[in-house]
Amino acid sequence: MSTMNLTLLTDLYEITMMQGYFKTNNHDVVVFDAFYRSNPCNGGYAVCAGLEQVIDYIKQLRFSDEDIEYLRSLSMFEEDFLDYLKEFRFSGDIYAVPEGTVVFPREPLLKVIAPIMEAQLIETAVLNIINHQSLIATKAARVCYAAKGDGVMEFGLRRAQGPDSGVYGARAAIIGGCKGTSNVLAGALFDVPVLGTHAHSWIMSFPDEYTAFLTYASLYPSACTLLVDTYDTLLSGVPNAIRVFQKMRDDGIPLTNYGIRMDSGDLAYLSKKARRMLDEAGFCDAVIAASNDLDEYLIQSLKFQGAMITSWGVGTNLITAKDNPAFGGVYKLAAIQNADGTFAPKIKLSENTEKVTNPGNKMIYRIYDNDTGKIRADYICLEGETFDTNEDLVLFDPNEPWKKTKLAGGSYSMHKLLVPVFRNGSCVYRSPGVMEIQAFCSKEKETIWDETKRFVNPAKIYVDLSDQLYQMKRNLLSEMSGV
């Protein structure tokens, strides 16, 4: 999948604008920011994902002969422009937030500095990739938070909107915290754990449930999780599973990775009854897994009800982010390079305050509280600004600037979020493995306050502007309004 040439994975207007720039001899170097405006699911944060696929896309960005012929068939593009596309390669710079990073609205997740034709072309594909994987990684992080340390398995392939969504959604779910996926192709592509049990059809294909369980256990003694709700969970399924576990124990087969799974019914009630039955039979370490249209809210509720489930299979609601099916990332022009190499800031105005952009060539700093290690704020400034953490720092809400917080010198630390990914068209970044990204993401989530993780009315972690950037924005707004 990652070897597919995605050059034409773009909106038509990106290429028509490219031709417009070409015909007007516009080769300006520009800055574009990719960011999002609000957290998914009304949450307090998001998890950035998809950078590796963006890198693959940029590396393979070139128009094949077939691409050129298709564009010619549209009767919209002139031959001199099509000749230009034949030799097209990305030559710019890209900076990005590493995958697995916890992020917040309105800060650039990816910054492109490139000739305007190049920067314009990549908009759609970049947003497609980052929006999808960041959405699923965020949803997975929420589900795993609800599970409170229990294992969460991604089971959504058959409900995903197509193969790519299933494969890359599984990748993102692992980054967000899932311990494995049922998707075998994702396991092969990304070297992540693949997990699964068996279907009801396995039980139904045998003369009786016990024989089905015993046969499965003989085939997979070291991964024996039995689906117990085909006929009757408590009267048939759990007792037959216990019979199989007893036979395995009597035969000297180690019971190291075993248990039951339920996919229907009142999961809180059934799991408590099943736990008692398993414990009384001497199988206190047997896992009780559950599936059946789970999401973070249902898992949280089941936990509150005392459900004895310790492993969760989450499918449809995770792989589709069912309650919030779009991430909402956008890609906006922020600056144009002057002849002297400096950048002239650009701003997008709107009657909707949240759609007014932050101008200029920018950098993001993350500010941590030295005592707790938690995030105090993110700080967007102009590229080149420097800060001394031994000095006091005043933070203010850019939308309500009278709300201010002063951080005492020595009480906080800062580090840059955007790292170089491409320079002069060459990749300078090593993409970590997915499990390495997951470990990084786990540490990132530890830097969020518990109040920010809650599902209802989460506390905000603010994204503030430096004084220089704020004044630049105010001046541009005044100029544009004529006041």
Disulfide bonds with the S-S distance in Angstrom:
none
